């Protein structure tokens, strides 16, 4: 295997948005650095199921129902 091909793998601290910290190994930064996250699984709507709203942009749902509302799978 070639020398100096892979980045250095070391221990860092990760600071979450809720104030908790944990140690992990990473190639980011230098040994002992702290990575402060702006978005993490405790705050992002993709993981928390946040305030999601279904918006009918320009009446697309109404147009779909007008075009295909009469179709059914019944025989």
N, C-alpha and C positions, 0 to 999 in steps of 0.2 A: 504494500500500500504506500502511496506517496506521502511524504512528510509535509506538514503544514497545509494540508488540503482542507481539513475540517476546522471550523471555528472552535474556540475554547469553550468548554462546557463547565459551568461553575454555579455556585449557589447565590441566589438573589432573594430579596424580600418583595412580596407583592402586596400593595396597600389597596384594599377594596374601597368602594364608595361609601360603605357603611362604617368605615373606620377599622375594620378587622384587617389583620395582617397574617400572612403565612409565608413560609420559606419553600422555595422550589428550585430546581436546577434548570438553567436556561443558557442560551448563547447570547442573550441580550445584555448589554452593559458590561460592567466589570464585577469581580467578586465583591459581594457585600452591598451592591447598589440596591436602591429601592425603586421599583416600578409602581407608579401611582396611576391607577386606572380611572378613566372618566366614565366609562360604561362597563358594567359587569353583569353577570347573571342575576344579581340581586336587585338590579335597577332597570334593566332593559325590558321593554314590553314583550319582546319575542319570548322571553323566559318567564315573565311574571304574568302574562295574559292581560296586559294593561288595557287602557281605554281604546279599544278598537271599535270603529264605527263603519258600517257598510253605507257608503254614499252612492246615490244614483247619479253618476256624472252625466249630465246632459240628457237624462231620460233614457239611458241605454237599456235599463231593465224594462221600462215601459215599451220601447220599440221591440225588444225581443219578445215580450209577451204578445204584442200586437201581431207580429209575424208568425210566431210559432205556438201561441197559446191554444189554438184549436186542435193541435196534434195530440194524439194519445197512443199508448201502446196496446190498448185493448182491441180485441178482434170483434 
